[in-house]
Amino acid sequence: MAAPERGRTRWELLLPIVAVPVIVLGALVTGIALWASSGEEHGARPGAAAGVPCAEALAFGAAERPRGATVRDCTVQRGIDTSYSAVLRMPREDVRGWLRATYPDAPEPRTGGGVCGALCLDVTRENGLPGTAGAHVVQVRVDDVNAETALVRFSAFTM
């Protein structure tokens, strides 16, 4: 008399069900680790802000360092678009003249506080951004530090 065939055990059924998610999860974790470590030139991931010379940041928005200003915290962030930023400290009385000289065809800067700060200017290619700019838009936000000094946040970016 022949021995009856054994049916499948629980482990033979359970192993493929457990193995597939473990393999997929392992591949996902490995992929994330490789992505996070890729492009770490100079310690920065793609899309992360990196320090640049301030002249480069300002030139991207067709601007130059104003006389009497100190410029710091100049960065670039590259991804789908490019965005440069800089922070300037300069005499309050020189801000409007610098903006007028830099963007002569732009609208007058706005005042009003809030997000705008003490003064702000948005310049695009359509409303006065010089053709020498690499940026499509320049935004300038000015806050008063004290009676003599202004803090100017400059950003120039593509869209």
Salt bridges, closest charged atoms under 4 A:
GLU56 OE2 - ARG78 NH2 3.87
ASP73 OD2 - ARG72 NH1 2.44
ASP122 OD2 - ARG110 NH2 3.27
ASP122 OD1 - ARG141 NH1 2.93
ASP143 OD2 - ARG153 NH1 2.77
ASP144 OD1 - ARG92 NE 3.18
